[in-house]
Amino acid sequence: MNRFDSYFAYLGNELQCEGRKLQYLALEYGTPLYVYTARGFKERFQEIDSALSGIDHLICYSIKTNFNMGIITLMASMGSGADVVSGGELYRALKAGISPEKIVFAGVGKTREEIEYAVDAGILMFNCESFQEIELIEEISAAKKKKTAIAVRVNPDVDAKTHHYITTGKKENKFGITVHMLKKYLPRLKQHQNLIFRGIHGHIGSQIITTEPYIQATEKFIALIADLKKSGWGNIEYVNLGGGMGIVYHEESPFDMQMWAKEIISRLTPLGLKLIVEPGRYISGNSGILLTRVTYRKEGEAKTFLITDGGMNDLIRPSLYGAYQNVLNCIKRDGEEIVDVVGPVCESGDFFAKDRKITLTFQGDYLAVMSAGAYCMAMASRYNSRRLPAEVMISEGGEVRLIRKRDSWEDLLRNEMP
């Protein structure tokens, strides 16, 4: 259930996915290499969709978690909408075939260009983060003689009990508008003739593994909507709870999707409200891994280092905020050792794992950095002028398809002018 080893597991002593041995994929496509399972994306989406069958709902895949076009196209084929946070993500969603009526546009810093693009595209709604943003959307909509739907992102001051870098629903965070400030703004909002206030949006954080923070936020949103409807805001029909459902990276308890859905549905259906959710990590996180080759085995006086051809530029989560990523050798041997798994980038923070117990590993072995489908390739860079890795997708029948070519040397200079 939402485990990192559900799709990538040992068959005998060889790590495989859908019957394909991962070390052979590494040999065929080179490393570093991202490998995804189509079945993982499908099953996680279907799990959420089934759990929410008792309410009118829209699932908007959070493109920021993994924006490869092969993945977005797969999501579109299942009927998914999209949660976008930039003009570039909107462009990808539309090109992948996602209907604009299934796209919500979030983010604290939308530019005029991005808002104009989204208004012209006819997206479902904007998730608005500030009053100045609302004013700009009204101005642009008026100039284009269009009616634009918005939801207001409300900061419910709920502690999601997650890493401080990825909590977003507390009053000290940059995201959203407090209930008190929203109520003071309502007279001004009524003057806007080109906006339709259709929903309340709230995203309280990421990698949340309990349902309680969602229940707290939902109850606050319900109370707010009741007050708004009493004040004449009868158009409000959506509650958008964002995403943030956590996955198993190491020893976390799996997120209970069925319980979460039951609690949310029981609160929203009596009020006739529609639900929007924006899952990303929950769908993509355990549907992908990063394969990397051990270039050198370095025996230090205090530690043994496995130096790989993948680095923090390819997968930055451990370096950025100490995130745990399980690391497995593609060949499981007898015997274990404690090592640091590090990359070639010229930074002390360039590592995948420290003081990690791993099966006995030698130079030339291939390692799999697990749970790498979300916020990994999406955050990759060309730091140290390193080429971005290739990506492949494995079908349920074991067919492997290249969905992103590895950068060439020429790609590093393609947009530069000496």
C-alpha positions in Angstrom: 0.0 0.0 0.0 1.8 3.1 -1.3 5.2 1.5 -0.5 8.4 2.2 -2.3 8.9 -1.5 -2.9 5.5 -2.1 -4.5 6.7 -1.6 -8.0 10.5 -1.9 -7.7 11.4 -5.1 -5.9 14.0 -7.9 -5.8 13.3 -11.0 -7.9 15.8 -13.4 -6.5 18.8 -11.2 -6.0 18.1 -8.7 -8.8 16.1 -5.5 -8.5 13.4 -5.3 -11.2 10.3 -3.5 -12.3 7.5 -5.2 -14.4 9.9 -8.1 -15.0 12.7 -5.8 -16.3 16.0 -6.1 -14.6 17.1 -2.6 -13.6 20.8 -3.1 -14.1 20.2 -4.0 -17.7 18.2 -0.8 -18.2 21.2 1.1 -16.8 23.5 -0.6 -19.2 21.2 0.1 -22.2 20.3 3.7 -21.5 23.2 4.8 -19.4 23.2 6.5 -16.0 22.1 8.6 -14.2 18.7 7.3 -15.4 15.2 8.0 -14.1 12.9 4.9 -14.4 9.1 5.2 -13.9 6.3 2.6 -13.8 3.1 3.5 -15.7 1.2 1.1 -13.4 2.2 3.1 -10.4 0.8 6.3 -11.8 -2.4 4.6 -12.9 -3.1 2.7 -9.6 -2.5 5.7 -7.4 -4.8 7.9 -9.5 -7.5 5.2 -9.6 -7.1 4.7 -5.8 -7.9 8.4 -5.2 -10.7 8.5 -7.8 -12.4 5.4 -6.3 -12.1 6.7 -2.7 -13.8 10.0 -3.8 -16.6 8.2 -5.7 -19.2 9.5 -3.2 -18.7 13.2 -4.1 -18.6 15.4 -7.2 -14.8 15.8 -7.5 -11.9 16.7 -9.8 -8.4 15.3 -9.4 -5.8 17.8 -10.7 -2.4 16.2 -10.9 0.2 18.5 -9.5 2.5 19.0 -12.4 5.3 20.5 -10.3 6.1 17.1 -8.8 7.1 15.6 -12.1 6.4 17.5 -15.4 7.7 15.1 -18.0 5.3 15.2 -21.0 5.1 11.4 -21.1 3.7 11.4 -17.5 1.3 14.3 -18.0 -0.1 12.7 -21.2 -0.6 9.5 -19.2 -2.5 11.4 -16.5 -4.6 13.1 -19.2 -5.5 9.7 -20.6 -7.0 8.7 -17.3 -9.2 11.9 -17.1 -7.0 13.8 -14.7 -7.0 17.6 -14.5 -3.9 19.6 -13.7 -2.7 21.9 -10.9 -0.3 24.3 -12.5 1.9 27.0 -10.8 3.5 28.7 -13.9 2.8 29.6 -17.5 5.3 26.8 -18.5 3.3 24.2 -16.6 0.1 25.5 -18.1 1.7 25.1 -21.6 2.7 21.5 -20.8 -0.8 20.6 -19.5 -2.5 22.0 -22.6 0.0 20.3 -24.9 -0.5 17.0 -23.2 -4.2 17.2 -23.9 -5.6 18.2 -20.5 -8.8 20.2 -21.0 -8.5 23.8 -19.8 -11.8 23.3 -17.9 -9.9 20.8 -15.7 -6.9 23.2 -14.9 -6.5 25.2 -11.8 -3.7 27.8 -11.6 -2.0 28.3 -8.2 1.1 30.0 -7.0 1.9 33.2 -5.1 3.6 35.2 -7.9 1.6 34.9 -11.1 2.8 37.4 -13.7 0.6 39.5 -16.0 1.8 37.4 -18.9 0.9 34.1 -17.2 -2.6 35.4 -16.1 -3.3 36.6 -19.6 -2.3 33.2 -21.0 -4.6 31.4 -18.6 -7.5 33.7 -19.1 -7.2 33.3 -22.9 -7.0 29.5 -22.4 -10.2 29.4 -20.4 -9.0 27.5 -17.4 -11.4 26.4 -14.7 -10.2 28.9 -12.1 -7.3 30.7 -10.4 -6.3 29.9 -6.8 -5.6 33.5 -5.7 -3.0 34.2 -3.1 -3.2 38.0 -2.5 -5.6 40.9 -3.1 -3.2 42.5 -5.6 -3.4 39.3 -7.6 -7.2 39.5 -7.6 -7.1 43.1 -8.7 -4.8 42.2 -11.6 -7.0 39.3 -12.7 -10.0 41.6 -12.7 -8.1 44.2 -14.7 -7.0 41.7 -17.3 -10.4 40.0 -17.5 -12.2 43.4 -18.0 -9.8 44.3 -20.8 -10.5 41.0 -22.5 -14.2 41.2 -21.8 -14.2 37.9 -20.1 -15.6 36.5 -16.8 -13.0 34.7 -14.8 -13.5 32.2 -12.0 -11.4 32.4 -8.9 -10.9 30.6 -5.6 -9.3 32.4 -2.7 -6.5 30.5 -1.1 -7.2 30.7 2.6 -4.4 30.2 5.2 -6.2 28.2 7.9 -3.3 28.3 10.4 -3.2 24.5 10.6 0.0 22.7 11.5 0.5 19.8 9.2 3.3 18.4 11.3 5.7 18.1 8.4 9.2 19.5 7.6 9.3 23.3 8.0 10.4 23.7 4.4 7.2 22.1 3.1 4.6 23.4 5.5 2.3 25.9 3.8 -0.8 26.4 6.0 0.5 28.3 9.0 0.0 32.0 9.5 3.8 32.7 9.2 3.9 31.0 5.7 3.9 33.1 2.6 0.9 31.3 1.2 -2.7 32.3 1.2 -4.9 35.0 2.9 -6.2 34.9 6.5 -10.0 34.6 7.1 -10.0 37.9 8.9 -8.3 39.8 6.0 -10.5 38.1 3.4 -13.7 39.3 5.2 -12.4 42.8 5.3 -11.8 42.7 1.5 -15.2 41.3 0.5 -16.9 44.8 -0.1 -14.1 45.5 -2.6 -14.5 42.0 -4.2 -18.2 42.7 -4.8 -17.3 45.6 -7.0 -15.4 43.4 -9.5 -17.7 42.7 -12.4 -15.5 40.3 -14.3 -14.7 37.8 -11.5 -16.8 34.9 -10.2 -15.9 33.9 -6.7 -16.4 30.1 -6.9 -14.3 28.4 -4.3 -12.1 28.3 -1.2 -8.7 26.8 -1.7 -6.3 25.5 0.9 -3.0 23.7 0.7 -1.6 23.1 4.2 1.7 21.3 3.4 3.4 18.3 1.8 4.3 14.8 3.0 1.4 14.7 5.4 0.7 11.2 6.7 -2.3 11.8 9.0 -5.9 12.8 8.2 -6.3 15.2 11.1 -4.8 18.3 9.6 -7.1 17.9 6.6 -10.1 17.6 8.9 -9.2 20.7 10.8 -8.7 22.7 7.6 -12.0 21.4 6.0 -14.0 22.4 9.1 -12.5 25.9 9.0 -13.3 26.2 5.3 -16.9 25.0 5.9 -17.5 27.6 8.6 -16.1 30.3 6.3 -18.2 29.3 3.4 -21.3 29.3 5.6 -20.5 32.9 6.7 -19.9 33.9 3.1 -23.2 32.4 1.9 -25.0 34.3 4.6 -23.4 37.5 3.2 -24.6 36.8 -0.3 -21.8 34.8 -1.9 -24.0 32.0 -3.2 -21.7 31.2 -6.1 -19.2 29.4 -3.9 -19.4 25.7 -4.9 -15.9 24.3 -4.6 -13.6 23.4 -1.8 -10.1 22.7 -3.0 -8.0 20.9 -0.4 -4.8 20.9 -2.4 -2.6 17.9 -2.1 0.2 17.0 0.3 -0.7 13.3 1.0 2.5 11.6 2.1 4.2 8.5 0.9 6.5 5.9 2.4 10.1 6.9 2.0 11.4 4.9 5.0 9.4 4.0 8.1 6.4 6.2 7.7 2.9 4.9 8.1 1.1 4.8 4.8 -1.4 7.5 4.3 -5.0 6.2 4.7 -6.7 7.4 1.6 -10.0 5.6 2.4 -10.3 7.1 5.8 -9.3 10.6 4.5 -11.9 10.4 1.8 -14.6 9.2 4.2 -13.9 12.1 6.6 -13.9 14.7 3.9 -17.0 13.4 2.0 -19.0 13.2 5.2 -18.4 16.9 5.8 -18.8 18.3 2.3 -21.7 16.3 0.7 -24.4 17.5 3.1 -23.6 21.1 1.9 -23.7 20.2 -1.8 -20.0 21.3 -2.2 -17.8 20.0 -4.9 -14.2 18.8 -4.1 -11.0 19.6 -5.9 -7.8 17.8 -4.9 -4.3 18.4 -6.2 -2.2 15.2 -5.5 1.3 15.0 -6.8 3.8 13.2 -4.7 1.1 10.6 -3.7 0.8 9.6 -7.4 4.3 10.0 -8.6 6.6 9.6 -5.6 6.9 5.9 -5.4 6.3 5.4 -9.1 9.9 6.3 -10.0 13.6 5.7 -9.0 17.0 7.1 -10.0 19.6 4.6 -11.2 23.2 5.6 -10.8 26.6 3.8 -11.2 29.3 3.5 -8.6 32.2 5.2 -10.3 34.6 4.7 -7.4 34.7 3.0 -4.0 36.8 5.2 -1.8 38.1 3.8 1.5 38.7 6.7 3.9 40.2 6.6 7.4 36.8 7.1 9.0 34.3 6.2 6.3 33.7 4.2 3.1 32.4 6.4 0.3 30.5 5.1 -2.7 31.0 7.8 -5.3 28.3 7.7 -8.0 27.9 9.3 -11.4 24.6 10.8 -10.1 24.7 13.9 -7.9 22.8 16.5 -6.1 22.1 18.3 -9.4 20.1 15.1 -10.5 18.3 14.6 -7.2 18.6 17.3 -4.6 16.2 16.3 -1.8 18.8 14.9 0.6 21.1 17.9 0.1 18.3 20.4 0.2 16.5 19.4 3.4 18.0 16.2 4.7 15.3 14.0 3.1 15.7 10.3 3.4 15.9 8.3 0.2 16.3 4.6 0.4 19.3 3.3 -1.6 19.4 -0.3 -2.9 22.0 -2.1 -4.9 20.6 -3.6 -8.1 22.3 -6.8 -7.1 21.6 -8.0 -3.5 24.6 -9.8 -2.1 25.4 -11.5 1.2 27.0 -9.2 3.7 26.3 -5.5 4.6 28.3 -2.4 5.2 27.9 1.2 6.4 28.7 3.7 3.7 28.2 7.3 2.5 26.6 7.4 -1.0 27.9 10.6 -2.6 28.0 12.3 -6.0 30.7 14.0 -8.1 29.5 17.6 -7.6 32.0 19.9 -6.0 29.9 20.5 -2.8 30.1 18.9 0.6 26.3 18.7 0.5 26.4 16.4 -2.5 25.1 13.1 -1.1 22.2 10.6 -1.4 22.8 8.9 1.9 25.1 9.1 4.9 26.1 6.3 7.3 23.7 4.0 5.5 23.6 0.2 5.8 23.7 -1.3 2.3 24.4 -4.7 0.8 28.1 -5.1 0.0 28.8 -2.9 -3.0 31.7 -2.7 -5.5 33.0 -0.3 -8.2 30.8 -0.6 -11.3 27.6 -1.6 -9.4 24.4 0.1 -10.1 22.4 1.7 -7.2 18.7 2.6 -7.2 17.7 5.7 -5.3 14.2 4.9 -4.4 11.0 7.0 -4.1 12.4 9.4 -6.7 9.3 10.0 -8.8 8.4 13.4 -7.1 10.5 16.5 -6.7 13.6 14.8 -8.1 13.9 15.2 -11.8 11.6 18.2 -11.5 14.2 19.9 -9.4 17.2 18.7 -11.4 19.7 21.3 -12.7 22.8 21.6 -14.9 25.0 22.7 -12.0 28.7 22.0 -12.7 27.6 21.9 -16.4 26.4 18.4 -15.9 24.0 17.0 -18.4 20.4 16.3 -17.3 19.6 12.6 -17.1 17.4 10.5 -19.4 14.0 9.2 -18.3 12.2 6.0 -19.3 8.7 4.7 -18.6 8.0 0.9 -18.2 4.5 -0.2 -19.2 2.5 -2.8 -17.3 3.6 -5.4 -19.9 7.3 -4.6 -19.4 7.8 -2.4 -22.5 10.4 0.3 -21.9 10.0 3.7 -23.6 12.4 6.6 -23.6 10.4 9.7 -22.5 13.3 12.1 -22.3 16.7 11.9 -24.0 19.8 12.5 -22.0 21.3 16.0 -22.6 24.1 16.2 -25.2 27.1 18.4 -24.7 25.5 20.7 -27.3 22.4 21.0 -25.2 24.4 22.7 -22.5 25.2 25.6 -24.9 22.0 25.6 -27.0 20.6 28.9 -25.7 23.8 30.7 -24.9 25.4 33.3 -27.1 29.2 33.8 -26.7 
